[in-house]
Every structure is written in structure tokens, then in C-alpha cells.
Amino acid sequence: MGDLSKRSTIYFEPEIHQALRVKAATTHQSVSEVVNEAVRMALREDQEDLNAVTQRSTEPTLSYEELLDDLKSNGKL
């Protein structure tokens, strides 16, 4: 970890903590490194989701009722 790292207290369920410790040991990383990478991955996924929503914002919307009507008219319901 770099000199600019921040300390935080996180409470894990015992089973999750054990799994983190095992993963850290088997990958030759610290628990902090494993957690930081997991958080980075989650944040990247969030950014990808937000980008997809932005790209699709101009697509026409269909209400739930309209969807059901469409499925029924096409013999799917």
C-alpha cells in the first residue's frame, strides 16, 4: 500500500473474514489488498452500468402494462 493509504475499520461476518484471510494467504496478498481490489472491481462495474444507462437513455421506454399487452398479442402469454 502507498503512503497515502487511509485506515478504516470494517466489520466482517466471521465466515467472510475467514474466506478473506484464506484468499489473501493463497494469493500472497494482504487482506487489505484483496478488499481494495474487490472494491475497485465493484466500482468499475458501477461505472460500466452507469455508462450503459447513459448510452441507452434515448431508447424508447415501454411500460410494464405495454410489455404484457405485447407479449399477449404475440402469443407469448
C-alpha positions as CSV (number, residue, x, y, z in Angstrom):
1,M,0.0,0.0,0.0
2,G,1.1,3.5,-0.7
3,D,1.9,6.2,1.7
4,L,-1.4,7.9,1.1
5,S,-3.5,4.9,2.3
6,K,-6.3,5.6,4.7
7,R,-7.2,3.4,7.6
8,S,-10.8,2.2,8.1
9,T,-12.5,-0.2,10.4
10,I,-14.7,-2.7,8.6
11,Y,-16.7,-5.4,10.4
12,F,-17.0,-8.7,8.5
13,E,-19.1,-11.7,9.3
14,P,-16.8,-14.4,10.7
15,E,-17.1,-16.7,7.6
16,I,-16.4,-13.8,5.2
17,H,-13.4,-12.8,7.3
18,Q,-12.0,-16.3,7.3
19,A,-12.5,-16.6,3.5
20,L,-10.7,-13.3,3.0
21,R,-7.8,-14.5,5.2
22,V,-7.5,-17.7,3.2
23,K,-7.7,-15.9,-0.1
24,A,-5.1,-13.4,1.0
25,A,-2.8,-16.2,2.1
26,T,-3.2,-18.3,-1.0
27,T,-2.6,-15.3,-3.3
28,H,0.3,-13.9,-1.3
29,Q,-1.6,-10.6,-0.7
30,S,-2.8,-8.8,2.4
31,V,-6.4,-8.8,3.4
32,S,-6.4,-5.1,2.6
33,E,-5.1,-5.7,-0.9
34,V,-7.9,-8.3,-1.5
35,V,-10.5,-6.0,-0.2
36,N,-9.2,-3.0,-2.2
37,E,-9.3,-5.0,-5.4
38,A,-12.8,-6.2,-4.7
39,V,-13.9,-2.6,-4.1
40,R,-12.2,-1.4,-7.3
41,M,-14.0,-4.1,-9.3
42,A,-17.4,-3.2,-7.8
43,L,-16.8,0.5,-8.6
44,R,-15.7,-0.4,-12.2
45,E,-18.9,-2.4,-12.6
46,D,-21.0,0.5,-11.3
47,Q,-19.3,2.8,-13.8
48,E,-20.0,0.4,-16.6
49,D,-23.6,0.2,-15.6
50,L,-23.9,4.0,-15.5
51,N,-22.3,4.3,-18.9
52,A,-24.8,1.7,-20.3
53,V,-27.8,3.6,-18.8
54,T,-26.5,6.8,-20.4
55,Q,-26.0,5.2,-23.8
56,R,-29.5,3.7,-23.7
57,S,-31.2,6.9,-22.4
58,T,-32.6,7.8,-25.8
59,E,-34.2,4.4,-26.4
60,P,-38.0,4.4,-26.2
61,T,-39.5,3.1,-23.0
62,L,-42.2,0.5,-22.6
63,S,-44.4,0.3,-19.5
64,Y,-44.9,-3.0,-17.8
65,E,-48.6,-3.0,-18.9
66,E,-47.5,-2.3,-22.5
67,L,-45.0,-5.2,-22.3
68,L,-47.6,-7.6,-21.0
69,D,-50.0,-6.5,-23.8
70,D,-47.3,-7.0,-26.4
71,L,-46.4,-10.5,-25.0
72,K,-50.1,-11.4,-25.1
73,S,-50.7,-10.1,-28.6
74,N,-47.7,-12.2,-29.8
75,G,-49.0,-15.3,-28.2
76,K,-46.2,-15.4,-25.5
77,L,-48.7,-15.2,-22.6
